[in-house]
Amino acid sequence: MALSDCQKLLDTWISRGTPADLIFYGEILGTKSGESPQLLKEYEYNSDYLRLGFNTTEELYVYEPSECYLNTDSDLCIRSATKLVFGWHSYGKSQSEQHWCTFTYERTGNDNVRRTPTGTMREHLKRFGDPDKT
C-alpha cells in the first residue's frame, strides 16, 4: 500500500472522530461487531510496518500491509499483511508491563490465520477456553 494512500485512509478515519471496528483477514476484533470499537488517535507508517495508536493504551502493528480500506460502516479492514500484532493492557487491571496482552495474527495458508495470545489473555484462554473454538 502506498504511503500517500495509507495516510489518506487514516486521516479520513481520524477526521470522522468515531470509534470503529478493526477487521483482520475478514474477522472482527472482539469476534462481533461493536464489541471492541477503536478510536484512532495517531499513526506511524514506514517501510516495515504501520503502527496505529488508539484512544487508550491499545495499539496495532501491521507488517507489510497491502489491502486496507474503510468499509461502509467506517470500520478499518485489513485484508492482506504478513503479520498483525494487537496489544493492550488487560481491562480492569493496572497499566503495567505485567498486564500487557497481545494477539498476533499470522496467515498460515490461503484462508488460515493463526492467533497467538500473550500475557494475561493467554492465561485467560487456557483457563476458560478460546471462544473461537467452541
Order of alpha helices (4+ residues) and beta strands (2+ residues): alpha-beta-beta-beta-beta-beta-beta-beta-beta-beta-beta-alpha
